[in-house]
Amino acid sequence: METARSSERDRTNIAVDEDLAGLDADSHPLFSRMPSSVAFNKLRKRLLRQVRQALDDFAMLNGARRWLVGVSGGKDSYSLLALLMDLQWRGLLPVELVACNLDQGQPNFPKHILPDYLTSIGVEHRIEYRDTYSIVKEKLPTGATYCSLCSRLRRGNLYRIAREEGCDALVLGHHREDILETFFMNLFHGGRLASMPAKLLNDDGDLMVLRPLAYAAEEDLARFAAAMAFPIIPCDLCGSQDGLERNAMKAMLADIERRMPGRKDTMLRALGHANPSHLLDPKLFDFQSLSPEPRE
C-alpha cells in the first residue's frame, strides 16, 4: 500500500515538474520583481509542488468553481494567494479566486495596505469591515487570550462572505506547523487525536474549507514572503499575548526539529497513516467482535 502511494506521488511530482518547467519564461506579473536566484526558483518550485500535491491528495478541485481566499496580511496568506495565482496563470488551477480581508476593527489597523496591494496585483477582492474586536473585548476579561474567540467570529463572517460571493470553498493559509501544533494541543490539552484537516466540510454542509499549504513548511513560507517583499501587517494589533499554548507547541516542535532534523515531516506523514486497530478508540475499530479463529 505504501509502495503504491509512494509511486503515485513520484509520478505526480514528475508531472508537476513538467508543468512548472521554465518558471521564468511565463510568469504572472505578480512575480515581475521576484529574485532571479537559483535558490529562490527552487523554493518557489518546491512550494508550488507541495500545493499541487495537496490539491491532488485531498481532491480539492472536485466540483470547484470559485474560491474565497482569506488574506490577513500575514506571510502565510500572502504566499497562499501568490502560489494559487501562479498556478491559475499557468492553467493548472481552473478556479476563480476572490481574495478577502476581514478588517476586525483592531486598533491601528492599516486599512490602506491590503486594498492597495490587492488592486496592484489585479486580483478580484473584497474588503469587509466587522468590529469583532469590540465584541471580543466585551466578552473576555482583561488579560485573557483573544485568539480563540476572535478566530471563531472571523470564520463565521468569512463563511457568510463566501456565500454572498457565490464561492464553494473558503481557502486558508494554514501550513505544516499549524497542523502539527494543533495536533499536539489536542493531544496534551484536549485528550484527543485531532488536527486541522486539509479539507473539511463546514457544519452547514454548503462550503468546503481548504488548506492547500498543508505540506508547506513555515520556514519556507517566511523565506518566500521576504523574497517577494509582501507588505506584511503584524498580528500584534490587539496587544501582546505571550504564553499562549500554541507558542509552547511551536517551541517544542522547533526543539525537536533542531535535535532531530526531519522529524516534522515524519510527524506530518504519520497523520496520514493512522492505524485504528492499534489505537484505543472502540468507535473507530470493532474490538468487541475481535477474537481468534477457533482451532480445529
C-alpha positions in Angstrom: 0.0 0.0 0.0 2.8 2.4 1.0 4.8 1.5 -2.1 1.8 2.2 -4.3 1.2 5.5 -2.6 4.9 6.5 -3.0 4.9 5.5 -6.7 1.8 7.6 -7.3 3.4 10.6 -5.5 6.6 10.2 -7.6 4.5 10.2 -10.8 2.7 13.3 -9.6 6.0 15.1 -8.8 7.3 14.3 -12.2 4.1 15.7 -13.8 4.3 18.8 -11.6 8.0 19.4 -12.5 7.0 19.2 -16.2 4.1 21.7 -15.6 6.4 24.1 -13.8 9.3 23.9 -16.2 10.6 27.3 -17.3 9.3 29.3 -14.4 10.8 32.5 -15.6 9.6 32.1 -19.2 5.9 32.6 -18.3 5.1 34.2 -15.0 2.2 36.1 -13.6 3.0 39.9 -13.3 2.9 39.4 -9.6 6.4 37.8 -9.9 7.9 40.6 -12.1 10.1 41.8 -9.2 11.0 38.5 -7.7 14.6 37.5 -7.2 16.3 35.7 -10.1 18.4 33.5 -7.9 18.6 29.7 -8.3 17.7 29.4 -4.6 14.5 31.3 -4.9 13.4 29.4 -8.0 14.0 26.1 -6.1 12.0 27.4 -3.2 9.1 28.6 -5.4 9.0 25.3 -7.3 9.0 23.3 -4.1 6.1 25.3 -2.7 4.2 25.0 -5.9 4.8 21.3 -6.0 3.5 21.0 -2.4 0.4 22.9 -3.2 -0.3 20.8 -6.2 0.3 17.7 -4.2 -2.2 18.8 -1.5 -4.8 19.7 -4.2 -4.4 16.2 -5.7 -4.2 14.2 -2.4 -7.3 15.7 -1.0 -9.3 16.2 -4.2 -9.7 19.9 -3.6 -10.6 20.7 -7.2 -13.6 18.3 -7.2 -16.6 20.5 -8.2 -14.6 23.6 -7.5 -15.6 26.8 -9.4 -14.9 29.8 -7.2 -12.8 30.1 -4.1 -12.7 32.8 -1.4 -9.1 33.1 -0.3 -8.7 34.6 3.2 -5.9 37.2 3.3 -5.0 38.5 6.7 -1.9 40.5 5.7 0.5 37.9 7.1 3.2 35.9 5.4 1.2 32.7 5.0 -2.0 34.1 3.4 0.1 36.4 1.1 2.1 33.3 0.0 -1.0 31.2 -0.4 -2.6 33.8 -2.7 0.5 34.2 -4.8 1.0 30.5 -5.3 -2.6 30.0 -6.3 -2.5 32.9 -8.7 0.7 31.4 -10.2 -1.0 28.0 -10.7 -4.1 29.7 -12.1 -1.9 31.7 -14.5 -0.4 28.5 -15.8 -3.8 26.9 -16.4 -3.2 24.4 -13.6 -5.9 25.8 -11.3 -9.2 26.1 -13.2 -10.9 28.1 -10.4 -11.9 31.7 -9.9 -10.2 33.4 -7.0 -11.6 36.1 -4.8 -9.2 37.5 -2.2 -10.9 38.6 1.0 -9.7 40.5 4.1 -11.9 40.9 7.1 -11.0 44.1 9.0 -12.0 43.2 12.5 -11.6 46.6 14.0 -8.3 46.1 15.8 -6.7 49.4 16.9 -4.2 51.0 14.5 -5.0 48.5 11.7 -3.5 50.0 8.5 -6.7 49.9 6.3 -5.0 51.0 3.1 -2.3 48.3 2.8 -4.4 45.3 1.6 -6.8 47.1 -0.8 -3.9 48.9 -2.4 -1.8 45.7 -2.7 -4.7 43.5 -4.0 -5.6 46.2 -6.6 -2.0 46.4 -7.7 -1.7 42.7 -8.5 -5.0 42.6 -10.3 -6.9 40.1 -8.2 -10.6 40.3 -7.6 -11.1 41.1 -3.9 -13.4 42.2 -1.2 -12.6 44.1 2.0 -15.1 43.6 4.7 -15.3 45.6 8.0 -16.8 44.0 11.0 -15.8 45.2 14.5 -15.4 41.8 16.1 -12.6 43.3 18.2 -15.0 45.2 20.4 -17.1 42.0 20.9 -14.1 40.1 22.0 -13.0 42.9 24.4 -16.6 42.9 25.8 -16.9 39.1 26.2 -13.4 38.3 27.7 -11.8 39.6 30.9 -8.7 41.8 30.8 -5.6 39.7 30.2 -7.5 36.8 28.6 -6.3 35.3 25.3 -8.4 36.8 22.4 -7.3 34.4 19.7 -9.9 31.6 20.0 -13.0 33.8 20.1 -11.5 36.2 17.5 -10.9 33.2 15.2 -14.5 31.9 15.6 -16.0 35.3 14.9 -13.7 35.7 11.9 -14.6 32.2 10.5 -18.4 32.9 10.8 -18.0 36.1 8.8 -15.8 34.5 6.2 -18.5 31.8 5.7 -21.1 34.5 5.2 -18.9 36.4 2.7 -18.1 33.2 0.8 -21.9 32.6 0.3 -22.5 36.2 -0.7 -19.7 35.9 -3.3 -21.0 32.7 -4.8 -18.0 30.7 -3.6 -18.0 27.0 -3.0 -14.9 27.0 -0.7 -13.1 29.1 1.9 -9.3 28.7 1.4 -7.0 29.4 4.3 -3.2 29.7 4.7 -2.6 27.1 7.5 0.7 25.3 6.9 2.6 22.2 8.2 3.5 23.8 11.6 -0.1 24.9 12.2 -1.3 21.4 11.6 1.3 19.8 13.9 0.8 22.4 16.7 -2.9 21.8 16.6 -2.4 18.1 16.9 -0.2 18.4 20.0 -2.6 21.0 21.5 -5.4 18.5 21.2 -3.2 15.7 22.4 -1.8 17.5 25.5 -4.8 19.7 26.4 -7.9 18.1 24.8 -7.1 14.4 25.3 -7.9 13.5 21.7 -6.2 12.8 18.4 -7.2 15.5 16.0 -5.7 18.3 14.0 -6.5 20.7 11.2 -7.8 18.7 8.2 -6.6 19.8 4.7 -10.2 19.6 3.5 -13.3 20.0 5.6 -17.0 20.3 5.0 -18.5 23.1 7.2 -21.2 22.3 9.7 -23.9 23.6 7.4 -22.7 21.3 4.6 -22.6 24.1 2.0 -18.9 25.2 2.0 -15.6 23.4 1.9 -12.7 24.7 4.0 -9.4 24.0 2.1 -5.8 24.3 3.3 -3.5 23.9 0.2 -0.4 24.8 2.2 -0.8 21.7 4.4 2.5 20.3 3.2 4.4 23.6 3.2 6.9 24.4 5.9 6.5 27.7 7.8 10.2 28.5 7.3 9.9 28.2 3.5 6.8 30.5 3.5 8.7 33.0 5.6 11.6 33.0 3.1 9.2 33.2 0.2 7.3 36.1 1.7 10.5 38.0 2.5 11.8 37.5 -1.1 8.5 38.7 -2.6 8.5 41.7 -0.3 4.9 41.3 0.7 3.5 44.3 2.7 3.2 42.4 6.0 0.7 43.5 8.6 1.9 42.2 12.0 -0.6 40.2 14.1 0.1 42.1 17.3 -2.5 44.9 16.8 -4.6 43.8 19.8 -1.7 43.7 22.2 0.9 41.2 23.3 -0.5 37.8 24.2 2.5 35.9 25.4 2.3 32.5 27.0 -0.2 31.0 24.5 -0.5 27.3 24.4 0.2 27.4 20.6 3.5 29.2 21.3 4.5 26.4 23.7 3.8 23.8 21.0 5.7 25.8 18.4 8.8 25.9 20.7 8.5 22.2 21.5 8.4 21.3 17.8 11.3 23.7 17.0 13.4 22.0 19.7 12.6 18.5 18.4 13.5 19.5 14.8 16.7 21.1 16.0 17.8 18.0 17.8 16.4 15.5 15.2 16.2 17.2 11.8 13.4 15.9 9.6 11.0 14.9 12.4 8.4 17.5 11.5 7.9 15.9 8.0 7.9 12.5 9.7 5.1 13.6 12.1 3.1 15.1 9.3 3.3 11.8 7.4 2.2 10.0 10.5 -1.1 12.0 10.5 -1.8 10.5 7.1 -1.1 6.9 8.2 -3.4 6.2 11.1 -4.0 2.5 12.1 -7.3 2.4 14.1 -6.7 -1.2 15.3 -3.5 -0.1 17.0 -5.2 2.8 18.9 -7.7 2.7 21.8 -10.9 4.1 20.2 -13.7 1.5 20.0 -15.7 3.8 17.8 -13.0 3.5 15.1 -12.4 -0.2 15.4 -14.6 -3.1 16.5 -12.6 -4.5 19.4 -15.8 -6.2 20.8 -16.0 -8.7 18.0 -12.3 -9.2 17.7 -11.4 -12.8 18.7 -9.2 -15.6 17.4 -10.4 -18.2 15.0 -11.5 -21.4 16.7 -8.9 -24.2 16.5 -9.7 -27.3 14.6 
